[in-house]
Amino acid sequence: MIRHIVMWKFRRDLEETPEQIAREMKSRLEALVGKIDGLLRAEVGVNIKETASSYDAVLTADFPSFEAMEAYKVNPLHVAVSDYCKSRRLERVDVDYEV
């Protein structure tokens, strides 16, 4: 199994607050479970304590294989969420590992 973790910092110069963006990301990403083959689990955590080093949200997603994760990344349902995020993020970091 592959675990995919992504963290985001969101822009502060938008009408939406970073918390609002994070909650929207949570809603959209978690809703993809059962709609995209191979996405076994998706959980988004919204940061509750802002520090200089903190990120605004984190995704933990599980896939049965690396190939399933790669297919998820180009699935139109995921691409729509990704496009929303790209227009609002400052930074993104990720890590993928075998569980």
TAZISUL-V225588 format. One record per helix or strand. SS is the DSSP state (H for helix, E for strand). FROM is the first residue (numbers start at 1). LEN is the number of residues. If there is no record, write none. Layout:
ss	from	len
SS	FROM	LEN
SS	FROM	LEN
//
This chain:
ss	from	len
E	2	9
H	18	13
E	39	8
E	57	7
H	66	9
H	76	11
E	89	10
//
